[in-house]
Amino acid sequence: MLGFHFSLFPILLNDQHLMKFGFEIKQMFFDSSAVKRGVDRATRRVFSRFGAYVRRTAKQSIRKRKKPAPPGKPPSSHTGLLKRFIFFGYDKPNKSVVIGPAKLSQNNRGEAPSLLEYGGPTQLKRNGKVISAHFRGRAFMGPAFEEEQPKLSALWRNSVRPRK
């Protein structure tokens, strides 16, 4: 690390005073690696909390009922599968949080969560025949994210603290 020592009165200072002055200046600055670790720790903690809040809100928006939800409203849960497979995780390399339903693999249900969120065309098997269908979106993750986003700044408040 490159250090610079300067003195306003170089004639009046001897080597001992110059070393003491340089040491005092160095103490006034912070340890950048410790600050980076603190920020990384706070980022993980804040984003993990935010992910948990969005997941909770999304799960609470999905009602258990037999009838389908009207388009534009969160989907109905007929089996509880969608609610059980909403997860979140902190992505360390990208310093972000990933929140959403896991891709379901049983009976080609893998596209079901994205069809529920965004709608769109798909092909279904009915009575041995393949038919085309178009689903209207019943978003649940986007609205949950939007509902929780204003609380994110409060989560950041005082989140970077010195380690004890």
VOBA-1610 file (N, C-alpha, C; in pm, whole numbers, padded with zeros to 5 digits, always signed):
BEGIN
Met+00085-00118+00000Met+00000+00000+00000Met+00089+00124+00000Leu+00053+00218-00082Leu+00131+00340-00095Leu+00084+00441+00008Gly+00173+00494+00085Gly+00137+00593+00186Gly+00210+00723+00161Phe+00143+00832+00184Phe+00203+00962+00167Phe+00208+01032+00301His+00322+01087+00333His+00338+01166+00455His+00369+01308+00411Phe+00303+01400+00473Phe+00333+01538+00440Phe+00338+01617+00570Ser+00399+01730+00563Ser+00409+01813+00681Ser+00396+01958+00637Leu+00323+02033+00714Leu+00312+02175+00686Leu+00438+02249+00728Phe+00505+02196+00829Phe+00626+02260+00880Phe+00740+02158+00881Pro+00797+02125+00764Pro+00899+02021+00760Pro+01026+02057+00836Ile+01052+02183+00854Ile+01174+02223+00923Ile+01162+02197+01072Leu+01042+02214+01127Leu+01023+02200+01271Leu+01008+02054+01316Leu+00977+01965+01224Leu+00953+01825+01261Leu+01078+01742+01239Asn+01109+01658+01334Asn+01217+01563+01313Asn+01155+01430+01272Asp+01236+01324+01252Asp+01187+01196+01204Asp+01084+01134+01299Gln+01106+01149+01428Gln+01015+01089+01525Gln+00877+01154+01516His+00871+01285+01505His+00743+01354+01494His+00675+01322+01362Leu+00752+01309+01255Leu+00695+01277+01124Leu+00630+01138+01127Met+00696+01041+01192Met+00640+00908+01201Met+00511+00910+01284Lys+00512+00983+01394Lys+00393+00992+01479Lys+00279+01060+01401Phe+00310+01163+01327Phe+00209+01235+01250Phe+00149+01144+01144Gly+00233+01067+01074Gly+00185+00975+00973Gly+00097+00866+01031Phe+00133+00815+01148Phe+00054+00713+01215Phe-00082+00769+01255Glu-00085+00890+01306Glu-00213+00951+01346Glu-00304+00973+01226Ile-00249+01012+01113Ile-00328+01030+00991Ile-00388+00896+00949Lys-00308+00791+00955Lys-00355+00659+00913Lys-00470+00611+01001Gln-00468+00644+01130Gln-00575+00603+01220Gln-00706+00674+01189Met-00699+00790+01126Met-00822+00864+01094Met-00896+00803+00976Phe-00834+00718+00896Phe-00899+00654+00784Phe-00951+00517+00824Phe-01040+00462+00746Phe-01098+00332+00778Phe-01031+00221+00698Asp-01047+00102+00747Asp-00993-00017+00682Asp-01090-00057+00571Ser-01053-00037+00446Ser-01146-00059+00335Ser-01189-00205+00323Ser-01102-00300+00354Ser-01143-00441+00345Ser-01246-00475+00453Ala-01232-00416+00571Ala-01331-00440+00677Ala-01465-00377+00639Val-01460-00261+00576Val-01585-00196+00533Val-01652-00280+00424Lys-01575-00331+00330Lys-01632-00414+00223Lys-01696-00540+00282Arg-01629-00603+00378Arg-01687-00722+00443Arg-01817-00686+00515Gly-01818-00571+00582Gly-01938-00526+00652Gly-02053-00499+00556Val-02022-00438+00443Val-02126-00410+00343Val-02177-00540+00282Asp-02086-00634+00254Asp-02129-00764+00200Asp-02218-00838+00298Arg-02182-00836+00426Arg-02262-00900+00529Arg-02400-00835+00539Ala-02404-00702+00536Ala-02531-00630+00543Ala-02616-00656+00420Thr-02553-00662+00302Thr-02626-00689+00178Thr-02693-00826+00185Arg-02617-00925+00229Arg-02673-01060+00241Arg-02790-01062+00340Arg-02773-00996+00452Arg-02878-00994+00555Arg-03003-00920+00506Val-02985-00804+00445Val-03098-00724+00399Val-03172-00795+00285Phe-03097-00845+00186Phe-03162-00912+00074Phe-03230-01042+00115Ser-03173-01113+00212Ser-03237-01235+00260Ser-03368-01202+00331Arg-03369-01097+00411Arg-03494-01055+00476Arg-03597-01012+00373Phe-03551-00934+00275Phe-03642-00887+00171Phe-03701-01005+00095Gly-03618-01103+00062Gly-03667-01223-00006Gly-03771-01297+00077Ala-03747-01305+00208Ala-03843-01373+00296Ala-03975-01297+00300Tyr-03969-01164+00302Tyr-04092-01084+00306Tyr-04171-01099+00176Val-04102-01096+00063Val-04172-01110-00066Val-04233-01250-00076Arg-04158-01351-00035Arg-04210-01488-00038Arg-04335-01500+00049Arg-04329-01445+00169Arg-04445-01452+00259Arg-04567-01383+00198Thr-04547-01264+00141Thr-04657-01190+00080Thr-04715-01266-00039Ala-04628-01326-00121Ala-04676-01403-00237Ala-04756-01524-00191Lys-04707-01595-00090Lys-04778-01712-00040Lys-04913-01675+00021Gln-04917-01562+00090Gln-05043-01519+00152Gln-05146-01473+00049Ser-05098-01432-00069Ser-05192-01385-00172Ser-05261-01500-00244Ile-05206-01620-00234Ile-05264-01737-00302Ile-05366-01801-00210Arg-05493-01795-00251Arg-05601-01850-00168Arg-05629-01993-00206Lys-05667-02072-00108Lys-05706-02210-00134Lys-05857-02212-00161Arg-05892-02248-00283Arg-06033-02259-00322Arg-06043-02347-00445Lys-06163-02395-00472Lys-06182-02487-00585Lys-06195-02413-00717Lys-06253-02296-00717Lys-06273-02221-00841Lys-06143-02151-00882Pro-06126-02131-01012Pro-06007-02054-01056Pro-06024-01907-01020Ala-05912-01842-00996Ala-05914-01699-00965Ala-05945-01621-01091Pro-06009-01507-01077Pro-06032-01423-01195Pro-05899-01372-01252Pro-05891-01354-01383Pro-05766-01302-01442Pro-05728-01167-01381Gly-05601-01150-01357Gly-05552-01027-01297Gly-05540-01035-01146Lys-05600-01135-01084Lys-05590-01157-00939Lys-05494-01273-00914Pro-05436-01283-00793Pro-05347-01396-00764Pro-05419-01529-00785Pro-05345-01632-00824Pro-05408-01760-00856Pro-05465-01831-00733Ser-05557-01921-00759Ser-05610-02007-00654Ser-05519-02127-00640Ser-05515-02181-00521Ser-05437-02302-00497Ser-05534-02417-00477His-05531-02511-00568His-05621-02626-00557His-05555-02738-00479Thr-05424-02753-00491Thr-05353-02863-00424Thr-05253-02813-00320Gly-05221-02685-00319Gly-05121-02631-00226Gly-04979-02643-00278Leu-04962-02699-00397Leu-04829-02722-00453Leu-04755-02591-00482Leu-04824-02496-00540Leu-04760-02369-00575Leu-04711-02297-00450Lys-04792-02292-00347Lys-04753-02226-00222Lys-04630-02291-00160Arg-04622-02422-00164Arg-04511-02494-00101Arg-04379-02477-00177Phe-04386-02443-00304Phe-04265-02436-00385Phe-04222-02294-00420Ile-04258-02197-00338Ile-04206-02061-00354Ile-04087-02047-00260Phe-03971-02015-00318Phe-03847-02008-00242Phe-03778-01874-00269Phe-03676-01846-00188Phe-03587-01734-00214Phe-03447-01778-00177Gly-03349-01713-00237Gly-03210-01744-00206Gly-03121-01627-00242Tyr-03019-01606-00161Tyr-02922-01499-00187Tyr-02820-01549-00288Asp-02801-01474-00395Asp-02706-01508-00500Asp-02577-01430-00473Lys-02481-01496-00409Lys-02359-01429-00364Lys-02276-01368-00478Pro-02253-01439-00591Pro-02171-01377-00697Pro-02233-01249-00754Asn-02364-01244-00765Asn-02430-01127-00821Asn-02478-01029-00714Lys-02462-01065-00587Lys-02509-00983-00475Lys-02654-00942-00497Ser-02738-01043-00515Ser-02880-01019-00538Ser-02959-01131-00472Val-03089-01118-00474Val-03175-01222-00419Val-03267-01271-00530Val-03286-01402-00536Val-03374-01464-00634Val-03496-01514-00558Ile-03614-01470-00601Ile-03738-01505-00532Ile-03836-01557-00635Gly-03899-01669-00607Gly-04001-01719-00699Gly-04027-01866-00682Pro-04125-01916-00758Pro-04158-02057-00749Pro-04054-02143-00820Ala-04030-02261-00766Ala-03940-02356-00830Ala-04011-02413-00952Lys-03932-02451-01049Lys-03989-02513-01169Lys-04040-02651-01133Leu-04166-02673-01152Leu-04227-02801-01119Leu-04201-02898-01232Ser-04167-03022-01200Ser-04128-03116-01305Ser-04229-03228-01327Gln-04321-03247-01238Gln-04414-03358-01250Gln-04519-03330-01358Asn-04540-03425-01449Asn-04643-03417-01553Asn-04636-03288-01636Asn-04516-03248-01673Asn-04497-03127-01755Asn-04559-03003-01693Arg-04549-02989-01563Arg-04602-02871-01496Arg-04496-02762-01484Gly-04382-02780-01545Gly-04270-02687-01532Gly-04303-02546-01575Glu-04391-02533-01671Glu-04424-02398-01718Glu-04543-02338-01644Ala-04604-02412-01554Ala-04724-02363-01483Ala-04699-02233-01406Pro-04590-02221-01326Pro-04570-02096-01254Pro-04556-01974-01344Ser-04483-01987-01455Ser-04469-01871-01544Ser-04599-01841-01618Leu-04676-01945-01650Leu-04807-01921-01712Leu-04901-01850-01615Leu-04894-01886-01489Leu-04978-01819-01391Leu-04937-01672-01375Glu-04809-01647-01372Glu-04761-01510-01350Glu-04786-01419-01471Tyr-04754-01470-01590Tyr-04757-01384-01709Tyr-04868-01417-01807Gly-04921-01538-01801Gly-05018-01582-01902Gly-04945-01621-02029Gly-05022-01661-02130Gly-04962-01694-02258Gly-05012-01824-02316Pro-04965-01858-02436Pro-05011-01981-02502Pro-04935-02104-02452Thr-05002-02217-02458Thr-04940-02345-02422Thr-05017-02457-02490Gln-04964-02576-02480Gln-05032-02694-02533Gln-05063-02788-02418Leu-05186-02839-02418Leu-05232-02929-02313Leu-05272-03062-02373Lys-05261-03167-02293Lys-05310-03297-02335Lys-05444-03320-02267Arg-05546-03340-02346Arg-05681-03368-02294Arg-05736-03490-02366Asn-05765-03594-02291Asn-05820-03717-02348Asn-05732-03773-02460Gly-05601-03765-02442Gly-05508-03818-02541Gly-05482-03725-02658Lys-05550-03613-02665Lys-05530-03516-02774Lys-05453-03396-02722Val-05373-03339-02811Val-05299-03218-02778Val-05379-03099-02830Ile-05413-03008-02739Ile-05487-02889-02780Ile-05408-02765-02741Ser-05428-02659-02814Ser-05364-02531-02781Ser-05457-02451-02691Ala-05398-02383-02595Ala-05476-02301-02503Ala-05400-02172-02475His-05473-02072-02435His-05412-01945-02398His-05460-01909-02257Phe-05366-01889-02167Phe-05399-01855-02029Phe-05382-01706-02007Arg-05474-01648-01932Arg-05460-01509-01890Arg-05384-01507-01758Gly-05298-01410-01742Gly-05210-01403-01626Gly-05283-01381-01495Arg-05230-01443-01393Arg-05278-01424-01256Arg-05154-01401-01170Ala-05101-01281-01182Ala-04972-01248-01120Ala-04980-01257-00968Phe-04873-01312-00909Phe-04863-01318-00764Phe-04725-01276-00715Met-04620-01299-00793Met-04486-01259-00751Met-04461-01109-00775Gly-04500-01059-00890Gly-04481-00916-00921Gly-04551-00827-00820Pro-04680-00851-00791Pro-04748-00768-00692Pro-04687-00780-00551Ala-04641-00900-00515Ala-04578-00917-00384Ala-04449-00836-00377Phe-04371-00838-00484Phe-04248-00760-00490Phe-04278-00610-00478Glu-04377-00564-00554Glu-04415-00422-00550Glu-04464-00380-00413Glu-04536-00469-00346Glu-04588-00436-00212Glu-04477-00423-00109Glu-04374-00506-00121Glu-04266-00507-00023Glu-04153-00409-00056Gln-04143-00364-00179Gln-04032-00279-00221Gln-04018-00149-00141Pro-04128-00080-00104Pro-04110+00042-00024Pro-04044+00017+00112Lys-04050-00104+00164Lys-03991-00136+00294Lys-03841-00163+00285Leu-03788-00172+00163Leu-03648-00206+00144Leu-03554-00099+00200Ser-03588+00027+00185Ser-03500+00133+00237Ser-03491+00127+00389Ala-03601+00091+00455Ala-03597+00078+00601Ala-03509-00039+00645Leu-03504-00144+00564Leu-03417-00258+00596Leu-03269-00219+00588Trp-03237-00127+00496Trp-03098-00085+00481Trp-03053+00008+00593Arg-03148+00076+00657Arg-03114+00174+00760Arg-03032+00107+00871Asn-02916+00162+00900Asn-02826+00112+01006Asn-02786-00034+00988Ser-02787-00083+00865Ser-02753-00224+00844Ser-02603-00250+00841Val-02523-00151+00804Val-02378-00169+00803Val-02327-00119+00937Arg-02286-00217+01021Arg-02242-00185+01156Arg-02103-00242+01176Pro-02029-00181+01269Pro-01897-00237+01297Pro-01912-00374+01365Arg-01822-00461+01337Arg-01826-00595+01394Arg-01775-00588+01538Lys-01845-00657+01627Lys-01808-00652+01770Lys-01707-00758+01802
//
